[in-house]
Amino acid sequence: MKTTKLSKRRTCKVCKKKYRPKYNTIQATCNNFKCALELAQSKRKNKEKKEFRAETVRRRAAAKTRSDWLRDAQTAFNTYIRARDRGLNCISCDKPDNGAHQRHASHYRSIGACSALRFNTKNVFASCQQCNTSKSGNILEYRIRLVARYGKKMVEWLESQNKIVRYDIEYLKRLKRVFNKKARMLNKRNYP
């Protein structure tokens, strides 16, 4: 390779000295053999760390039970609901979302009453902590506002669902992935 006289000065990634590359190739270290060796060793260590972390993540995922995946999927879903309803008033009491109180993802039909509607976005809305926890969802007011939002026919359909569903692990993994992605997209849109 030819030596170039016009090559720009660079900084060595190891010793931080300024140097001019000998060749037209991309060169990260100065012309010192020790710097090149040290950089190669650090790259190898970083690669080993990444592989170790990936293996740890894979093993942890393999050790998870169905209930662990269900909890993770529910967390991702609730995060999405809170991101979707950011800035909207509480579904039960119209308390504004001003950051002064905690927000929950409140199910109209509870998870215990109807597991089929657990991940249904028309069944879950953001509510204040007081309505969701202290008042058990404040269901009467919740129903009034749901009828105003979707109509009586949709609310009656929600109330008529009584199917028990047992979600499999692959479906829960997919739900977690989808709702995490949707929540990230909403958060990017709300916070540029």
DAUR-V480968 format. One record per residue. NEAR is the number of other C-alpha atoms within 8 Angstrom. D_FIRST is the distance of its C-alpha to the first C-alpha in Angstrom with 1 decimal. Layout:
[[NEAR:D_FIRST] [NEAR:D_FIRST]]
This chain:
[[4:0.0] [5:3.8] [7:6.6] [8:9.3] [4:12.8] [4:14.5] [8:13.4] [6:16.8] [8:18.3] [8:18.8] [11:21.4] [12:20.8] [8:22.8] [8:24.3] [6:25.2] [7:25.1] [7:23.5] [9:21.6] [10:18.0] [9:14.9] [13:11.8] [7:9.0] [8:6.3] [10:7.4] [5:8.9] [4:12.6] [6:13.4] [7:17.2] [12:17.7] [14:17.1] [9:15.2] [7:18.5] [6:18.9] [6:22.4] [12:21.5] [11:19.0] [8:21.8] [9:24.5] [11:22.8] [8:22.3] [8:25.9] [8:27.2] [8:25.6] [8:27.2] [8:30.5] [8:30.5] [8:29.9] [8:32.8] [8:35.0] [8:34.5] [8:35.3] [8:38.3] [8:39.5] [8:39.2] [8:41.2] [8:43.8] [8:44.3] [8:44.6] [8:47.2] [8:49.2] [7:49.3] [6:50.6] [6:53.2] [8:54.6] [6:58.1] [8:59.4] [6:61.1] [8:57.9] [12:56.2] [11:59.3] [8:59.2] [9:55.5] [13:56.2] [10:59.2] [8:57.3] [12:54.6] [13:57.4] [10:59.3] [12:56.2] [12:55.8] [14:59.5] [13:59.4] [10:56.3] [8:58.0] [9:61.2] [7:59.7] [7:61.9] [7:64.8] [10:68.2] [12:69.4] [12:70.6] [12:73.9] [10:75.0] [7:72.9] [7:71.6] [8:68.6] [12:65.1] [6:64.6] [5:62.8] [5:66.0] [8:66.7] [7:64.9] [10:64.1] [11:64.7] [12:64.1] [10:67.7] [11:68.8] [10:71.9] [10:72.7] [9:71.8] [9:69.4] [5:72.4] [7:74.6] [13:72.1] [12:68.8] [11:68.0] [11:67.5] [10:65.4] [9:62.2] [8:64.0] [7:62.9] [5:66.3] [12:68.0] [12:66.0] [13:65.8] [13:65.0] [14:68.0] [12:68.8] [11:69.2] [7:72.9] [13:73.7] [13:71.5] [8:72.5] [8:75.8] [8:77.4] [8:75.9] [13:74.0] [11:77.0] [9:77.4] [6:80.3] [10:78.4] [13:75.2] [10:77.0] [8:78.5] [10:75.0] [11:73.5] [11:76.3] [8:75.6] [6:71.9] [9:72.0] [9:75.6] [8:78.3] [7:77.3] [9:73.8] [12:75.4] [8:78.0] [8:75.2] [10:73.5] [8:76.8] [6:77.6] [9:74.5] [8:75.5] [7:73.0] [7:71.5] [6:67.8] [5:65.8] [7:62.1] [7:59.7] [9:56.5] [6:54.1] [8:56.0] [12:55.9] [10:52.2] [8:51.7] [10:54.3] [13:52.5] [8:49.1] [8:50.7] [13:52.8] [12:50.0] [8:47.8] [9:50.8] [14:51.5] [8:48.0] [8:48.1] [10:51.4] [9:50.3] [8:47.3] [7:49.6] [6:52.1] [5:49.7] [4:46.8]]
